[in-house]
Amino acid sequence: MININELKGYNLKKDLELRRVLKRWHNKNTRGGNFGINLMTNTKPDYEITGYHNLKGEITNLSVGELYQCGTTMFTKDTMENWNYERLINLLNKLINKKTEEVKLLVPF
């Protein structure tokens, strides 16, 4: 499982070789919260990851897409245990570097 604490700007910037990482929002509530993080690349397009987490900080739903566009759901509560930070970074690296054939193999649909 991926924890919200793993999605820090410094870690994402370094691991994805990004120009900038911005936390757009992080709302907390009695069941957990939701968040949005912009991933600013060195070349266009830029991307964003959005999702929900529970009270333990475990991400229960994650979507990835181009900035300000409707993203693709990567996992939900049913499949969140199959994901970890390394797998997410691997997929995002392939997406950002436009290796679409490899990305299609990793997306769980």
C-alpha positions in Angstrom: 0.0 0.0 0.0 1.0 3.6 -0.6 0.9 6.0 2.3 0.1 9.7 1.8 3.4 10.5 3.6 5.4 8.8 0.7 4.0 11.4 -1.8 6.2 14.2 -0.6 7.3 16.8 -3.2 11.0 16.2 -2.8 10.6 12.4 -3.2 8.4 12.8 -6.3 10.6 15.5 -7.9 13.8 13.4 -7.4 12.3 10.0 -8.4 10.4 11.3 -11.5 13.1 13.9 -12.5 10.5 16.7 -12.5 10.9 20.4 -12.8 8.5 21.1 -9.9 5.9 19.3 -7.7 3.0 21.2 -6.2 0.5 20.0 -3.6 -2.7 21.6 -5.0 -4.9 20.5 -2.1 -5.2 18.2 0.8 -8.5 18.1 2.7 -8.8 16.0 5.8 -12.0 14.7 7.3 -13.3 12.2 9.8 -12.8 9.3 7.3 -9.4 10.3 5.9 -9.1 12.9 3.2 -8.5 13.7 -0.4 -5.6 15.3 -2.2 -4.2 16.6 -5.6 -0.6 16.9 -6.6 0.7 18.6 -9.8 3.7 17.0 -11.5 5.4 19.7 -13.6 7.6 18.2 -16.2 10.5 19.7 -18.2 8.5 19.4 -21.4 4.7 19.6 -21.9 2.3 18.1 -20.9 2.3 18.3 -17.2 0.5 15.7 -15.1 -1.5 15.4 -11.8 -2.2 12.7 -9.3 -5.4 12.8 -7.2 -6.9 10.5 -4.7 -8.3 9.6 -1.3 -6.8 8.2 1.8 -8.1 6.7 5.0 -7.3 7.8 8.6 -4.1 5.7 8.6 -2.9 7.7 5.6 -3.2 4.6 3.3 -4.2 5.8 -0.2 -7.5 4.0 -1.1 -8.1 5.5 -4.5 -5.6 7.1 -7.0 -6.0 8.7 -10.4 -3.4 10.0 -12.8 -3.8 12.2 -15.8 -2.7 15.3 -17.7 -2.9 18.5 -15.7 -6.5 19.8 -15.3 -8.0 16.9 -17.2 -10.0 13.9 -16.1 -7.5 11.3 -14.9 -7.5 7.5 -15.2 -8.1 5.6 -12.0 -5.0 3.5 -11.2 -6.5 1.7 -8.2 -9.4 1.6 -5.8 -9.9 0.3 -2.3 -10.3 -3.2 -3.7 -6.9 -3.3 -5.3 -4.9 -0.8 -3.2 -2.9 -3.6 -1.5 -1.3 -4.5 -4.9 0.3 -1.1 -5.2 3.4 0.4 -3.5 5.4 3.6 -4.0 8.0 1.9 -6.3 5.3 0.5 -8.6 3.6 3.9 -8.8 6.9 5.7 -9.6 7.7 3.0 -12.3 4.4 3.6 -14.0 4.6 7.4 -13.7 8.1 7.4 -15.2 6.9 5.4 -18.2 3.9 7.7 -18.6 5.9 10.9 -18.4 8.5 9.5 -20.8 5.8 8.5 -23.3 6.4 4.8 -23.3 2.7 4.1 -23.9 3.0 0.5 -24.8 4.5 -0.2 -21.4 2.0 1.9 -19.6 -1.0 0.0 -21.1 0.5 -3.2 -19.7 0.7 -1.8 -16.2 -2.8 -0.2 -16.0 -5.2 -2.7 -14.4 -8.0 -2.7 -17.0 
